[in-house]
Amino acid sequence: MLPPVAHHRPAGPAARHPFRLLIVEDEKRLALSLAKGLMAEGYAVDVVHDGLEGLHRAGEGGYDLVVLDIMLPGMNGYRVCGALRAAGHDVPVLMLTAKDGEYDEAEGLDTGADDYLTKPFSYVVLVARVKALLRRRGRSAQPVVRVGPLAIDQGARRVERDGAEVALTAKEFAVLEQLAVRAGDVVSKAEILEHVWDFAYEGDVNIIEVYVSALRRKLGAGHIETVRGAGYRLVAGG
């Protein structure tokens, strides 16, 4: 049974985190290629290859967008999207299909999909559609988080220090954002991994130390405190 919509998610800055995407696509090479590209854009990405598993994952909540193929084993994308909407889940859905034609697009949108992309498609176009849907979702009325001299613009994925832009990689930004939306609180390595890396990551948790070190070099060492045995804390002091 599809879980009901979870209404207990905390509101305000503490609830925000880097965008999490779910790809439901049975063409494994395509799915993994899309996941790799979207992760390079700074998103955390999970991949499943079956409609029923996709419905279960999406129904659990926690995703900011679902990229959903129509022709899937177990349950097709139309039914997955329809079930999500019937249960009250409003996560944006971008449908992918090898079909084309007005009827198919209308059917996809009638089930509650937010956008529709026909294969073969340009990866650049897909990324543009993803970004547009995430902007439309409006996950924050005030996307700029300010911590002392730092300004972290979640929508533009841009960081300034004392008004001057600081160039960060996609992953560096995602780590900083996770710290920024919980500024003053201790954020554990496990929490950063959960929200910034994808579910299949099996590498060394200490990879986070590499990114924290890079952020300290670029932003000033005094902004990120290490709380021994607990994690990291973003503070205003520089």
C-alpha positions as CSV (number, residue, x, y, z in Angstrom):
1,M,0.0,0.0,0.0
2,L,1.3,3.5,-0.9
3,P,2.3,5.4,2.2
4,P,0.2,8.5,2.9
5,V,1.7,11.9,2.4
6,A,4.0,12.8,5.3
7,H,3.0,16.2,6.8
8,H,5.5,16.1,9.7
9,R,8.5,17.4,7.7
10,P,9.8,20.4,9.6
11,A,9.4,23.8,8.0
12,G,11.9,26.5,7.7
13,P,15.6,26.5,7.1
14,A,16.4,23.4,9.1
15,A,14.2,21.3,6.7
16,R,16.1,22.2,3.5
17,H,18.9,20.2,2.0
18,P,20.4,19.7,-1.5
19,F,17.9,18.5,-4.1
20,R,17.2,14.8,-4.1
21,L,16.1,13.2,-7.3
22,L,14.7,9.7,-8.1
23,I,15.1,8.2,-11.5
24,V,12.7,5.4,-12.4
25,E,14.0,3.9,-15.7
26,D,14.4,0.3,-16.8
27,E,17.1,1.0,-19.4
28,K,20.0,0.6,-17.0
29,R,22.7,2.2,-19.2
30,L,20.5,5.3,-19.7
31,A,19.5,5.5,-16.0
32,L,23.1,5.3,-14.8
33,S,24.2,7.8,-17.4
34,L,21.5,10.3,-16.3
35,A,22.3,9.7,-12.7
36,K,26.0,10.3,-13.3
37,G,25.3,13.6,-15.1
38,L,22.8,14.9,-12.6
39,M,25.1,14.0,-9.7
40,A,27.8,16.1,-11.5
41,E,25.3,19.0,-11.4
42,G,25.2,18.7,-7.6
43,Y,22.1,16.7,-7.1
44,A,21.8,13.6,-4.9
45,V,20.3,10.8,-7.1
46,D,18.7,7.4,-6.5
47,V,18.0,5.0,-9.3
48,V,15.4,2.1,-9.5
49,H,14.5,0.1,-12.6
50,D,11.0,-1.1,-11.7
51,G,7.6,0.8,-11.5
52,L,6.5,-0.8,-8.3
53,E,9.9,-0.1,-6.6
54,G,9.7,3.5,-8.0
55,L,6.2,3.9,-6.5
56,H,7.4,2.7,-3.1
57,R,10.5,4.9,-3.1
58,A,8.6,8.0,-4.3
59,G,5.8,7.3,-1.9
60,E,8.1,7.4,1.1
61,G,8.7,11.1,0.4
62,G,12.0,12.9,0.6
63,Y,12.5,13.5,-3.1
64,D,12.3,16.9,-4.8
65,L,11.7,15.5,-8.2
66,V,11.0,12.2,-9.9
67,V,12.2,11.4,-13.5
68,L,9.8,8.6,-14.5
69,D,9.9,6.4,-17.6
70,I,6.5,5.3,-18.9
71,M,7.3,1.8,-20.2
72,L,8.4,0.0,-17.0
73,P,8.2,-3.5,-15.6
74,G,5.9,-4.1,-12.7
75,M,3.8,-0.9,-13.1
76,N,3.9,1.6,-16.0
77,G,4.7,5.2,-15.4
78,Y,1.1,6.4,-16.0
79,R,-0.1,4.2,-13.1
80,V,2.9,5.2,-10.9
81,C,2.2,8.9,-11.3
82,G,-1.5,8.4,-10.9
83,A,-1.1,6.5,-7.7
84,L,1.2,9.2,-6.3
85,R,-1.3,11.9,-7.1
86,A,-4.2,9.9,-5.7
87,A,-2.3,9.6,-2.4
88,G,-1.7,13.3,-2.3
89,H,2.0,13.4,-3.2
90,D,2.8,16.6,-5.1
91,V,6.5,15.8,-5.9
92,P,7.2,17.1,-9.5
93,V,7.2,14.3,-12.1
94,L,9.1,14.5,-15.4
95,M,7.9,11.7,-17.6
96,L,10.2,10.0,-20.2
97,T,9.0,7.9,-23.0
98,A,10.0,6.4,-26.3
99,K,6.5,7.2,-27.6
100,D,5.5,10.4,-29.2
101,G,2.2,12.0,-30.3
102,E,-0.3,14.4,-28.7
103,Y,-2.4,11.6,-27.2
104,D,0.5,10.1,-25.2
105,E,1.5,13.5,-23.9
106,A,-2.0,14.3,-22.9
107,E,-2.4,11.0,-21.1
108,G,0.9,11.6,-19.2
109,L,-0.1,15.0,-18.1
110,D,-3.6,13.9,-17.2
111,T,-2.2,11.5,-14.7
112,G,-0.6,14.4,-12.9
113,A,2.9,14.6,-14.6
114,D,4.4,18.1,-14.6
115,D,6.4,17.7,-17.8
116,Y,6.9,15.2,-20.6
117,L,10.1,14.5,-22.6
118,T,10.2,12.1,-25.6
119,K,13.2,9.9,-26.2
120,P,15.7,10.4,-27.7
121,F,16.3,13.7,-26.0
122,S,19.2,16.0,-25.4
123,Y,20.8,15.7,-21.9
124,V,21.1,19.5,-21.9
125,V,17.3,19.8,-22.5
126,L,16.6,17.3,-19.7
127,V,18.7,19.3,-17.2
128,A,17.0,22.5,-18.2
129,R,13.6,20.8,-17.6
130,V,14.7,19.5,-14.2
131,K,15.9,22.9,-13.1
132,A,12.7,24.6,-14.4
133,L,10.5,22.1,-12.4
134,L,12.6,22.6,-9.3
135,R,12.3,26.4,-9.6
136,R,8.6,26.1,-10.2
137,R,8.3,24.0,-7.0
138,G,9.5,27.0,-5.1
139,R,11.1,25.1,-2.3
140,S,12.0,28.3,-0.5
141,A,10.5,31.8,-0.6
142,Q,13.9,33.1,0.6
143,P,16.5,30.9,-1.1
144,V,19.4,33.0,0.1
145,V,20.9,31.7,3.4
146,R,23.1,34.3,5.2
147,V,25.7,33.3,7.8
148,G,27.9,36.2,8.8
149,P,29.6,37.5,5.6
150,L,28.5,34.4,3.6
151,A,25.4,34.5,1.3
152,I,24.4,31.1,0.0
153,D,21.8,31.4,-2.8
154,Q,20.2,27.9,-3.1
155,G,18.2,28.8,-6.2
156,A,21.2,30.1,-8.3
157,R,23.7,27.8,-6.5
158,R,25.9,30.8,-5.9
159,V,28.0,31.7,-2.9
160,E,29.3,35.2,-2.0
161,R,31.7,36.2,0.8
162,D,31.5,40.0,1.7
163,G,29.7,40.5,-1.6
164,A,32.4,38.8,-3.8
165,E,31.5,35.5,-5.5
166,V,33.3,32.4,-4.4
167,A,33.7,29.7,-7.1
168,L,32.7,26.3,-5.8
169,T,32.3,22.9,-7.5
170,A,28.8,21.4,-7.5
171,K,29.8,19.0,-4.7
172,E,31.4,21.7,-2.6
173,F,28.3,23.8,-2.9
174,A,26.1,20.8,-1.9
175,V,28.2,20.2,1.3
176,L,28.2,23.9,2.2
177,E,24.4,24.1,1.6
178,Q,23.8,21.2,4.0
179,L,25.8,23.0,6.7
180,A,24.3,26.4,5.9
181,V,20.6,25.5,6.2
182,R,21.5,24.2,9.7
183,A,23.9,27.0,10.6
184,G,25.0,26.9,14.2
185,D,24.0,23.2,14.6
186,V,26.3,20.3,14.4
187,V,25.8,18.2,11.2
188,S,27.3,14.7,11.2
189,K,29.3,13.2,8.3
190,A,26.5,10.6,8.0
191,E,23.9,13.3,7.5
192,I,26.0,15.0,4.9
193,L,26.6,11.8,3.0
194,E,22.9,11.0,3.1
195,H,21.9,14.3,1.5
196,V,24.8,15.0,-0.8
197,W,25.8,11.6,-2.1
198,D,23.5,9.0,-3.6
199,F,22.2,5.9,-1.7
200,A,24.7,3.6,-3.5
201,Y,27.8,5.4,-2.2
202,E,30.0,2.9,-0.4
203,G,33.2,4.8,-0.2
204,D,35.1,6.3,2.8
205,V,33.0,8.6,4.9
206,N,36.1,10.7,5.4
207,I,35.7,12.0,1.8
208,I,33.7,14.7,3.5
209,E,36.9,15.9,5.2
210,V,38.3,16.6,1.7
211,Y,35.4,18.9,0.8
212,V,35.4,20.6,4.2
213,S,39.1,21.3,3.8
214,A,38.4,22.8,0.3
215,L,35.6,25.0,1.6
216,R,37.8,26.3,4.4
217,R,40.5,27.3,1.9
218,K,37.9,29.1,-0.2
219,L,35.7,30.7,2.5
220,G,38.0,31.1,5.4
221,A,39.0,28.5,7.9
222,G,37.0,30.1,10.8
223,H,33.6,29.5,9.2
224,I,33.5,25.7,9.6
225,E,34.2,24.3,13.0
226,T,35.0,20.7,13.7
227,V,33.1,19.2,16.6
228,R,35.3,16.2,17.5
229,G,33.3,12.9,17.2
230,A,30.2,14.7,16.1
231,G,30.6,16.5,12.8
232,Y,30.8,20.1,11.6
233,R,29.2,23.4,12.3
234,L,28.9,26.5,10.1
235,V,29.4,29.7,12.0
236,A,29.5,33.4,11.2
237,G,33.0,34.1,12.5
238,G,35.7,34.3,9.9
